[in-house]
Amino acid sequence: MAKKEKKKKLIEKLKNRYRLIIYNDSTYQTAWSIKLTRLKVFTFFGIGGLLLVLFTILMIAYTPIREFIPGYPSSKVRQLIVHNAVLVDSLEEQLHIRDNYFDKIRILIEGDVPQDPDFVADTAIPKNNLEINYYNHDSVFKQKILEEQLNLSIQKENPQSRNIANIHFFVPLKGMITNKFNVQSNHRAVDVVGLPNSRISAVLDGTVIFAGWTAETGYVIYLQHESDLVSVYKHNAELLKDVGDKVKAGEAIAIMGNTGELTTGPHLHFELWNRGIAIDPEKYIDF
């Protein structure tokens, strides 16, 4: 009973009415008055405090005032953080490429052949601005040998005088040409994209004069044909012939791939040479 009486008294105190009056100091007349209860006063200050807290949170969240809070980064600092994150990501990618390149050199020095080249071109770098600095003694030596094999004559006569137009070439890969023959850009070949795992065919009867791996162009095969012609097939996934093998026109010699550091995706890099001079394959082959 005592507890109930105390609760009633507390409720009655909260509901008791009071009058707040403001008098004129000179005339003692009532200037303003209001009836209040303790419950109304507590409710008023509680709602006011809640609104003040909510207003403060909104001001901090949606205005530049939050930058004055100790430990909160400014807009410039946030931009710098994002920029550094991009640089770190690019650095990690470059370190991966470097490690992969060194692993390939180590394997070549040991006399082995890399089995699963996993290099993927960085598509974030514009193709026209891509600069690759490399020097591989093994690849340079192989390139010199291939240049000597391609240079079948000291005299630089016109390939057209050999009646190449009368020769029927077999299509090495039926597909779409993504990069044409262009002497000005030093692209003395055509890049052909076909279906995945497409077979690469010999364009003419001939003999395999080189079949192997280079760091820049991956699995490569060279064929020597009659009429002083040499055909070149680069970036293959797998080679089906060895040096010295005789091949027939249309015979499968490789599988289209994406090997080598200079590749930009699965395709065939096809070159056609006559007496040491590169010629445009599109003039003689209908891809």
Secondary structure, DSSP 8 states (H G I E B T S, - for coil): -HHHHHHHHHHHHHH-EEEEEEE-TTT--EEEEEEEEHHHHHHHHHHHHHHHHHHHHHHHHHSGGGGGSTT---HHHHHHHHHHHHHHHHHHHHHHHHHHHHHHHHHHHTT---SS------TTS-GGG-------HHHHHHHHHHHHHH---SS---GGGGTGGGS----S--SEEEE--BTTTTB-SEEEE-STT-EEE-SSSEEEEEEEEETTTEEEEEEEETTTEEEEEEEEEEE---TT-EE-TT-EEEEEB--STT--SSBEEEEEEETTEEE-GGGT---
